[in-house]
Amino acid sequence: MTQWEQHLNIPDIPDKLEFKLAVRDSMGIFGHAPWWEDYIDSLGVHHFMIGRPGKRYWITVPDRGNIYKVDEIRTGFWDVLIQLHPLAGGMRGHGKGPFFISAWKIIALPMALVLLGVMVITIHFWYVRSFKKRRSWIIVGAMVLFPLILLTFIWLVG
Amino acid sequence: MKYSKLVRKIHLISSMIIFSFLLMYLLTGIIKINHNLFEIPPVEVSQYTLPVEKMMDGTPREYTKYLEEKYNFRGRINFKKDQKENWVFNFNFPGDNIQITLTPAQDTLHFKQWKQKMTFFTVANRMHVQRGFKGGWAYTAWAVMYDISCFAMIIFAVTGVLMWFRARKRFRYGWWYLAAGILIPMGILCLYVFWK
């Protein structure tokens, strides 16, 4: 963890999220501001987090003056891998960042298309080789129906 | 069975398993994306505080086990120590999430419960992001299916590379596709890890 301070002149912004995003942009960092990583300590000092794959910034809002303290925590390779998985659709709300923020979206799209291609090719092979076999219908039927039945069971029974 | 025939067969079986998983993933994903087509039940939040009957004198994992048995909670469990030195325990179950906060003085347990009626949308939405094996046999079966699908994806990729390697003279650009498929995502990952 590294600690640093930055002198910022942030105007009064009543909306909490907008204030946090203004601090983030003024600091020149990028990431989203989760609402649950935000608290006021026993001394009445406001702390919040800006997070992005690979880093977390815990920011302490000054009670007086305009020096913001930052605890910068590197989270490592696995955290990046895990966080990028659901971010395939893009990093909306992460602010202005370096070029690779949008690059991930471009990479994830062909990967998703390859997976769809796998589905199409599988159906094709199955149709060519096994369409007329009863055993093949039973196996495919079981494989497709099992998760559907499971989902319906969880929905209806809990 | 000949080596090449065996590899082809494994490749096909793993693709069938992936197909089954992808079908569910796409179905729940489509439902998630088109959430405006469904009536989403409101989330009811309730909060209450109870005195501590048993102090946390062991590991947080042991204490989670105690809370689970004492209050009959279910679902995926996680815990952490927050910035105020509270221990926060979460039990996440589709439609029912409970957060328990144990104060540093260990005098009170604060319960916050989010309840949402189980509809087809809420189940599909939550199963799309479901993690862990807790919650009953149906959830365990779902998680096992998930794991098998992930394993099948690895097998599919490896057998795909093996099949291509034997016929690489006919597919000369394979090396480029393979290198791009590995190096570009790895490069992006490294950028996130090492970016200032």
Interface residues (C-beta under 8 A of the other chain):
Chain A: Y39 D41 S42 H47 R52 P53 G54 K55 W58 R74 G76 F77 V80 L81 L84 P86 P98 F100 A103 W104 I107 M111 L115 L116 V118 M119 I121 T122 I123 F125 W126 I139 V140 M143 V144 F146 P147 L148 L150 L151 F153 I154 W155 V157 G158
Chain B: L12 S15 M16 I17 I18 F19 S20 F21 L22 L23 M24 T28 D82 Q83 K84 P94 G95 M118 T119 F120 V123 A124 M127 V129 A138 Y139 A141 W142 M145 F156 I184 P185 I188 L189 L191 Y192 V193 W195
